[in-house]
Amino acid sequence: MFLDESWAFEKSDCSSPMEVDMLEVERYEILVIGSGEAGKHVTWTFAQAGHRTAVVERKYIGGSCPNIACLPSKNVIRSAKANWFARHGAQYGIQSGPVSTDMKGVLNRKRKMVEGEVQAHLDRFKATGAELVRGEARFVAPKTVEVQLNEGGPRMITGDRVFLDLGSRAAIPDIPGLAAARPMTHVEALDRAWPATRRRGRS
Ligand SMILES: Cc1cc2nc3c(=O)[nH]c(=O)nc-3n(C[C@H](O)[C@H](O)[C@H](O)COP(=O)(O)OP(=O)(O)OC[C@H]3O[C@@H](n4cnc5c(N)ncnc54)[C@H](O)[C@@H]3O)c2cc1C
């Protein structure tokens, strides 16, 4: 989403105008909120073209895809496939002993991949000259956000052009009893620490 001059600012959105007044406002030509798929490419493209560009990201460098969605899910599914092939080796003329899944190992593999992805994104932000601001942004004036920095403290940033790539979040449908059962969404499923190794025989 691109915000232009016609974007309407609701005064009630600004919760602490005093605080806002006290901070120096830093101006960028391009301000992107959210470093997901669209956000990062907009950031890289404008920065590479020589525009003073900042992107604000509160948690997932590069967005959901490399951190908690597309890539880690396929990484874990790959391990499941490896387990399946090991257990069904005989069908392919392969003999093997009992097979077990070490979820710690599976998730370590996934974690290393995610870490590599995050580093590659950080390198790209740096190489393009874009500034990655790590924190949560909220609008306090037209085209102006206050960022609560992850490392602590606020920053006030305004953009001549502002792009929003805020993504989506997992929702628990309103089905009786479902929320009480505390189901995992993809975030918990791909991020949780698994306890013990589970052994499975061949089938
Ligand atoms: C399990 C799973 C598997 C998937 N597999 C595939 C696949 O194989 N192929 C495919 O094409 N798609 C897949 N998807 C869908 C894909 O992940 C999403 O469509 C895509 O990541 C959405 O990108 P986005 O940029 O819109 O949002 P996101 O990637 O969610 O980016 C938004 C970013 O904005 C940040 N943000 C939000 N609000 C603020 C704020 N106020 N201040 C600062 N930062 C903020 C968030 O932290 C986030 O990093 C999968 C999704 C899931 C859940």
The ligand as an SDF file (V2000), in Angstrom:
LIG
                    3D

 53 58  0  0  0  0  0  0  0  0999 V2000
    3.2650  -21.9350    6.6480 C   0  0  0  0  0  0  0  0  0  0  0  0
    3.2350  -21.0370    5.4280 C   0  0  0  0  0  0  0  0  0  0  0  0
    3.8290  -21.4570    4.2530 C   0  0  0  0  0  0  0  0  0  0  0  0
    3.7940  -20.6510    3.1230 C   0  0  0  0  0  0  0  0  0  0  0  0
    4.3830  -21.1020    1.9630 N   0  0  0  0  0  0  0  0  0  0  0  0
    4.3460  -20.3240    0.8430 C   0  0  0  0  0  0  0  0  0  0  0  0
    4.9580  -20.7820   -0.3680 C   0  0  0  0  0  0  0  0  0  0  0  0
    5.5060  -21.8770   -0.4370 O   0  0  0  0  0  0  0  0  0  0  0  0
    4.9050  -19.9640   -1.4420 N   0  0  0  0  0  0  0  0  0  0  0  0
    4.2780  -18.7250   -1.3930 C   0  0  0  0  0  0  0  0  0  0  0  0
    4.2650  -18.0210   -2.4070 O   0  0  0  0  0  0  0  0  0  0  0  0
    3.7210  -18.2580   -0.2460 N   0  0  0  0  0  0  0  0  0  0  0  0
    3.7290  -19.0310    0.8630 C   0  0  0  0  0  0  0  0  0  0  0  0
    3.1540  -18.5710    2.0230 N   0  0  0  0  0  0  0  0  0  0  0  0
    2.5630  -17.2260    2.0350 C   0  0  0  0  0  0  0  0  0  0  0  0
    3.6600  -16.1680    2.2060 C   0  0  0  0  0  0  0  0  0  0  0  0
    4.4700  -16.4570    3.3210 O   0  0  0  0  0  0  0  0  0  0  0  0
    3.0100  -14.8050    2.4000 C   0  0  0  0  0  0  0  0  0  0  0  0
    2.0980  -14.5740    1.3480 O   0  0  0  0  0  0  0  0  0  0  0  0
    4.0420  -13.7020    2.3690 C   0  0  0  0  0  0  0  0  0  0  0  0
    5.0870  -13.9660    3.2980 O   0  0  0  0  0  0  0  0  0  0  0  0
    3.3620  -12.3880    2.7150 C   0  0  0  0  0  0  0  0  0  0  0  0
    4.3200  -11.3830    2.5530 O   0  0  0  0  0  0  0  0  0  0  0  0
    4.0220   -9.9180    3.0230 P   0  0  0  0  0  0  0  0  0  0  0  0
    5.1860   -9.0950    2.6070 O   0  0  0  0  0  0  0  0  0  0  0  0
    2.6710   -9.5060    2.5630 O   0  0  0  0  0  0  0  0  0  0  0  0
    3.9150   -9.9850    4.6050 O   0  0  0  0  0  0  0  0  0  0  0  0
    5.0360  -10.4470    5.7380 P   0  0  0  0  0  0  0  0  0  0  0  0
    6.0250  -11.3140    5.0790 O   0  0  0  0  0  0  0  0  0  0  0  0
    4.2440  -10.9100    6.8430 O   0  0  0  0  0  0  0  0  0  0  0  0
    5.7540   -9.0490    6.0260 O   0  0  0  0  0  0  0  0  0  0  0  0
    5.1980   -8.0710    6.8380 C   0  0  0  0  0  0  0  0  0  0  0  0
    6.2700   -7.5780    7.7930 C   0  0  0  0  0  0  0  0  0  0  0  0
    5.8340   -6.3710    8.3750 O   0  0  0  0  0  0  0  0  0  0  0  0
    6.2800   -6.3360    9.7030 C   0  0  0  0  0  0  0  0  0  0  0  0
    5.4110   -5.3790   10.3950 N   0  0  0  0  0  0  0  0  0  0  0  0
    4.0590   -5.3970   10.4890 C   0  0  0  0  0  0  0  0  0  0  0  0
    3.6190   -4.3350   11.1740 N   0  0  0  0  0  0  0  0  0  0  0  0
    4.7250   -3.6200   11.5130 C   0  0  0  0  0  0  0  0  0  0  0  0
    4.9140   -2.3990   12.2440 C   0  0  0  0  0  0  0  0  0  0  0  0
    3.8820   -1.6990   12.7480 N   0  0  0  0  0  0  0  0  0  0  0  0
    6.1670   -1.9460   12.4160 N   0  0  0  0  0  0  0  0  0  0  0  0
    7.2350   -2.6310   11.9130 C   0  0  0  0  0  0  0  0  0  0  0  0
    7.1190   -3.7900   11.2230 N   0  0  0  0  0  0  0  0  0  0  0  0
    5.8710   -4.2730   11.0310 C   0  0  0  0  0  0  0  0  0  0  0  0
    6.1360   -7.7860   10.1810 C   0  0  0  0  0  0  0  0  0  0  0  0
    6.9980   -8.0540   11.2860 O   0  0  0  0  0  0  0  0  0  0  0  0
    6.5490   -8.5500    8.9320 C   0  0  0  0  0  0  0  0  0  0  0  0
    7.9240   -8.8920    8.9330 O   0  0  0  0  0  0  0  0  0  0  0  0
    3.1710  -19.3710    3.1850 C   0  0  0  0  0  0  0  0  0  0  0  0
    2.5670  -18.9300    4.3640 C   0  0  0  0  0  0  0  0  0  0  0  0
    2.5930  -19.7590    5.4720 C   0  0  0  0  0  0  0  0  0  0  0  0
    1.9540  -19.2620    6.7540 C   0  0  0  0  0  0  0  0  0  0  0  0
  1  2  1  0
  2  3  1  0
  2 52  2  0
  3  4  2  0
  4  5  1  0
  4 50  1  0
  5  6  2  0
  6  7  1  0
  6 13  1  0
  7  8  2  0
  7  9  1  0
  9 10  1  0
 10 11  2  0
 10 12  1  0
 12 13  2  0
 13 14  1  0
 14 15  1  0
 14 50  1  0
 15 16  1  0
 16 17  1  0
 16 18  1  0
 18 19  1  0
 18 20  1  0
 20 21  1  0
 20 22  1  0
 22 23  1  0
 23 24  1  0
 24 25  2  0
 24 26  1  0
 24 27  1  0
 27 28  1  0
 28 29  2  0
 28 30  1  0
 28 31  1  0
 31 32  1  0
 32 33  1  0
 33 34  1  0
 33 48  1  0
 34 35  1  0
 35 36  1  0
 35 46  1  0
 36 37  1  0
 36 45  1  0
 37 38  2  0
 38 39  1  0
 39 40  1  0
 39 45  2  0
 40 41  1  0
 40 42  2  0
 42 43  1  0
 43 44  2  0
 44 45  1  0
 46 47  1  0
 46 48  1  0
 48 49  1  0
 50 51  2  0
 51 52  1  0
 52 53  1  0
M  END
$$$$
